[in-house]
Amino acid sequence: MTTAVQNNSSATAKFTVTVSTSMVSSHGVLAVPVTVDGKTFDMTFTYSLVLMGEKGDTGIGISSVTELYYGSDSSTAPAKPTTHVTTSNFATHNEWNLQCPTWTSTYQYYYTCQEILYDDGTYSWSDVAMNNGYSGANSNANAALITADSANTTASNGLKRLKIYDGTTDTAASTSTKVVTCSDTDFS
């Protein structure tokens, strides 16, 4: 590597660096003599040489990414799949599935991961993540359903125990049903 300085000692000074193909150093320091007011200084510049390498192998592209689901009875995340997933049944639990399994109070934990199919026909899988939104929403909905069912059962049982009639004969009532008349004062 050589340097040539033009117009040294002037405001329009410049230098040129020439590199030959025989250069073997991939990095280093280049000293360029610069003259200012009759005094010469070495300005130093660091350099790095970048060489083009051989062409590499053609990369492998991604053909598809498929969302996978896992309905589980455990809050511990399952292992990610190790083979291509073909199960497509929303009633299947505790295995990786192409369909989101039906939520039940037994299988209340839901996990997801992505299956990646590459152009060469091989697969890989992303890390497993709990789907807290789906698990939590279904858990809350189930709790509300249980509360509603309990309230409905309590109300239904109450109606079975108490029959209030307006004093007329009820031919559909069993012989053990007593026909009573209630006034507003009976409920105060």
Buried (B, 14 or more C-beta within 10 A) or exposed (E): EEEEBEEBEEEEBEBEEEEEEEEEEEEEEBEBEBEEEEEEEEEEEEEEEEEEEEEEEEEEEEEEEBEBBBBBEEEEBBEBBEEEBEEEEBEBBEBBBBBBBEBEEEBBBBBBBBBBBBEEEEBEBBEBEBBEEBBEEBBEEBEEEEEEEEEEEEEEEEEEEEEEBEEEEEEEEEEEEEEEEEEEEEEE
